[in-house]
Amino acid sequence: MRNWVRPPRSVTLHGVPSLFRRKSDDLVTDQIESTDVSVVDPARKGYTPSKRELGQATPKRKAGGRPVEAPPANRREAVRRARQKQREARLEARAGMMAGKEEFLLPRDKGPERSLVRDIVDSRRNVASYFLPGALLVVVFSSAAMPPAIQLGANVFWFLLALAVIVDSYLLARKIRRMIEERFPRSDVRPRSLYFYGILRSLSFRKIRMPGPRVKLGDKI
C-alpha cells in the first residue's frame, strides 16, 4: 500500500489563512477611515457647524432667570389680577390700533390698500368732516320756533352742504382709485369697497378716527 504523506501544517494554517486575515484587516481599516472622514468632515451634506466653530459668541443666560409671579393669596386677589391683566391687554390693543399695527386692527381695517386709503383721507381736508356739525345746525335753525328768514337760510345751507359733500366725496374716490391703480395694480380688493371705506372715514373728525392718523394735513402720499 502506497504511503500517504500529510502536507506541511504550516502551508494550510499559515499560508492560506494569512491571506484571508490580511484582506479582512484591510476591509476593517477602510471602513474606519471612511467613517472617520464622514464624521470629521464638516463640509458633508446636512452638517450644521456650531457657533463655536463659526467663531460666534453665545449669549449667556441671566443668573436670576425670568421673574416668577407669586400665586394670589386669596380669591379676591386672583380676581384683581385678572382684571388688571384684562385692562392692560385692552390698553395695549388700543395703542396698537391707534398706531396702525396690523395685528391689532379689525378685519375691516386690515390690508395695505386700506392703509393707503387712510393716509389719503388723513392728508387732506374733507368737507364730509363738517357734515354732522352742519346737520346739527340745520336741525336747530330750521325749527318752527325760528323766524322764516332763518329757516330759509338753514335750508339753503343744508342744500349747499350736501352738494359740497357729494362733490368732495367724488373727488376723494377718484384720487383713491388713481393711487390704488398706481401702487397696487394687481390688487384683488373691490374698488367700490375702498371708496366707501374712505368716505366713511372722512365723515368723522380727525382726532377720533380709528386707527389714528399717521400723516399730517398736506403731506404728500
C-alpha positions as CSV (number, residue, x, y, z in Angstrom):
1,M,0.0,0.0,0.0
2,R,1.2,3.4,-1.0
3,N,2.1,5.6,1.9
4,W,0.1,8.9,2.1
5,V,2.1,11.9,3.3
6,R,0.2,14.8,5.1
7,P,1.1,18.2,3.6
8,P,3.0,20.5,5.9
9,R,0.8,22.2,8.5
10,S,2.4,25.5,8.0
11,V,1.1,25.7,4.4
12,T,-2.5,25.1,5.3
13,L,-2.5,27.1,8.5
14,H,-0.1,29.9,7.8
15,G,-0.3,30.3,4.1
16,V,-4.0,30.5,3.1
17,P,-5.4,31.8,6.4
18,S,-2.9,34.6,6.5
19,L,-4.2,35.8,3.1
20,F,-7.8,36.0,4.3
21,R,-6.7,37.7,7.5
22,R,-4.9,40.4,5.5
23,K,-8.0,41.1,3.4
24,S,-10.2,41.3,6.5
25,D,-7.8,43.7,8.1
26,D,-7.8,45.9,5.1
27,L,-11.6,46.0,4.9
28,V,-11.9,47.0,8.6
29,T,-9.2,49.7,8.1
30,D,-11.1,51.1,5.0
31,Q,-14.4,51.1,6.9
32,I,-12.8,53.0,9.9
33,E,-11.2,55.6,7.6
34,S,-14.5,56.2,5.7
35,T,-16.4,56.5,9.0
36,D,-13.8,58.9,10.4
37,V,-14.0,61.1,7.2
38,S,-17.8,61.3,7.3
39,V,-17.8,62.3,10.9
40,V,-14.9,64.7,10.9
41,D,-15.6,66.4,7.5
42,P,-17.7,69.5,8.3
43,A,-18.5,70.1,4.6
44,R,-20.6,67.0,4.2
45,K,-24.3,67.3,3.3
46,G,-26.6,68.2,6.1
47,Y,-23.8,69.3,8.5
48,T,-24.5,72.3,10.6
49,P,-21.4,73.9,12.2
50,S,-21.7,75.0,15.8
51,K,-21.4,78.6,16.9
52,R,-18.0,77.8,18.5
53,E,-16.7,76.6,15.1
54,L,-18.0,79.7,13.4
55,G,-16.4,81.9,16.0
56,Q,-19.7,83.4,17.3
57,A,-20.2,84.2,20.9
58,T,-23.1,82.5,22.6
59,P,-25.1,84.9,24.9
60,K,-25.2,83.8,28.5
61,R,-28.4,83.5,30.4
62,K,-29.1,85.7,33.3
63,A,-28.4,84.3,36.7
64,G,-31.9,85.1,38.1
65,G,-33.9,83.9,35.1
66,R,-37.4,85.1,34.5
67,P,-39.3,86.7,37.4
68,V,-42.0,84.3,38.7
69,E,-45.1,86.0,39.9
70,A,-46.2,84.8,43.3
71,P,-49.6,83.0,43.5
72,P,-52.5,85.0,44.7
73,A,-53.2,84.9,48.4
74,N,-57.0,84.6,48.0
75,R,-59.8,84.7,45.5
76,R,-60.2,88.4,45.7
77,E,-56.5,88.9,44.8
78,A,-56.9,86.5,41.9
79,V,-59.9,88.5,40.5
80,R,-58.0,91.7,40.9
81,R,-55.0,90.4,39.0
82,A,-57.3,89.0,36.2
83,R,-59.0,92.4,35.8
84,Q,-55.6,94.2,35.8
85,K,-54.4,91.9,33.0
86,Q,-57.5,92.5,31.0
87,R,-57.2,96.2,31.4
88,E,-53.5,96.1,30.3
89,A,-54.5,94.0,27.3
90,R,-57.2,96.5,26.3
91,L,-54.8,99.4,26.6
92,E,-52.2,97.5,24.5
93,A,-54.8,96.7,21.8
94,R,-56.0,100.3,21.7
95,A,-52.4,101.6,21.5
96,G,-51.6,99.2,18.7
97,M,-54.8,100.1,16.8
98,M,-54.1,103.8,17.1
99,A,-50.5,103.1,15.8
100,G,-51.9,101.2,12.9
101,K,-50.3,97.8,13.7
102,E,-51.7,95.1,11.6
103,E,-52.1,92.5,14.4
104,F,-54.4,94.9,16.4
105,L,-56.6,96.1,13.6
106,L,-60.1,95.0,12.9
107,P,-60.8,92.9,9.8
108,R,-62.3,95.9,8.0
109,D,-59.1,97.9,8.5
110,K,-56.5,95.3,7.5
111,G,-54.6,95.3,4.3
112,P,-52.1,97.6,2.6
113,E,-54.9,99.0,0.3
114,R,-56.9,100.3,3.3
115,S,-53.8,101.6,4.9
116,L,-53.2,103.7,1.8
117,V,-56.8,104.9,1.8
118,R,-56.5,106.0,5.4
119,D,-53.4,108.0,4.6
120,I,-55.1,109.6,1.6
121,V,-58.1,110.7,3.7
122,D,-55.9,111.9,6.6
123,S,-53.7,114.0,4.4
124,R,-56.5,116.2,3.0
125,R,-59.2,118.5,4.4
126,N,-62.5,116.8,3.8
127,V,-65.9,118.6,3.5
128,A,-67.6,115.5,4.8
129,S,-65.9,116.1,8.2
130,Y,-68.2,119.1,8.7
131,F,-71.3,117.3,7.6
132,L,-72.5,116.2,11.1
133,P,-72.0,119.6,12.8
134,G,-73.7,121.2,9.8
135,A,-76.6,118.9,10.0
136,L,-77.0,119.7,13.7
137,L,-77.1,123.4,12.9
138,V,-79.7,122.9,10.2
139,V,-81.9,121.0,12.7
140,V,-81.7,123.8,15.2
141,F,-82.2,126.7,12.9
142,S,-84.9,125.1,10.7
143,S,-87.3,124.5,13.5
144,A,-90.7,126.2,13.7
145,A,-89.5,128.4,16.6
146,M,-87.1,130.3,14.3
147,P,-88.1,133.2,12.0
148,P,-88.9,132.3,8.4
149,A,-85.8,134.0,7.1
150,I,-83.5,131.9,9.4
151,Q,-85.4,128.8,8.4
152,L,-84.9,129.6,4.7
153,G,-81.2,130.3,5.3
154,A,-80.8,126.9,7.1
155,N,-82.5,125.1,4.2
156,V,-80.2,126.8,1.7
157,F,-77.2,126.0,3.8
158,W,-78.3,122.3,4.0
159,F,-78.6,122.1,0.3
160,L,-75.1,123.7,-0.3
161,L,-73.5,121.5,2.3
162,A,-74.9,118.3,0.9
163,L,-73.8,119.3,-2.6
164,A,-70.3,120.1,-1.4
165,V,-70.1,116.7,0.4
166,I,-71.1,114.9,-2.7
167,V,-68.6,116.7,-4.9
168,D,-65.8,116.3,-2.4
169,S,-66.5,112.6,-1.9
170,Y,-66.4,112.1,-5.7
171,L,-63.0,113.8,-5.9
172,L,-61.8,111.6,-3.0
173,A,-63.0,108.4,-4.7
174,R,-61.2,109.4,-7.9
175,K,-57.9,110.0,-6.0
176,I,-58.3,106.7,-4.2
177,R,-58.8,104.9,-7.5
178,R,-55.9,106.5,-9.2
179,M,-53.4,105.8,-6.3
180,I,-54.6,102.2,-5.8
181,E,-54.1,101.5,-9.5
182,E,-50.5,103.0,-9.2
183,R,-49.5,101.4,-6.0
184,F,-51.4,98.1,-6.2
185,P,-52.1,97.3,-9.9
186,R,-52.8,93.6,-9.1
187,S,-55.0,94.1,-6.0
188,D,-57.9,91.8,-5.7
189,V,-59.9,94.2,-3.3
190,R,-63.0,95.6,-4.8
191,P,-62.5,99.3,-5.6
192,R,-66.1,100.2,-4.5
193,S,-65.4,98.9,-1.0
194,L,-62.3,101.1,-0.8
195,Y,-64.3,104.2,-1.9
196,F,-66.9,103.7,0.8
197,Y,-64.2,103.0,3.3
198,G,-62.5,106.3,2.6
199,I,-65.8,108.3,2.5
200,L,-66.9,106.9,5.8
201,R,-63.6,107.7,7.4
202,S,-63.8,111.3,6.0
203,L,-67.1,111.7,7.8
204,S,-65.5,111.5,11.3
205,F,-63.4,114.1,13.0
206,R,-59.6,113.7,12.6
207,K,-59.0,113.3,16.3
208,I,-61.4,110.4,16.8
209,R,-60.6,108.4,13.8
210,M,-59.7,104.7,14.4
211,P,-56.9,103.8,13.5
212,G,-55.3,107.1,14.3
213,P,-53.8,109.2,11.5
214,R,-50.2,108.5,10.6
215,V,-49.7,111.6,8.3
216,K,-50.2,115.3,8.7
217,L,-52.5,117.5,6.8
218,G,-51.0,118.4,3.4
219,D,-48.4,115.6,3.4
220,K,-47.7,114.1,0.1
221,I,-48.8,110.4,-0.2
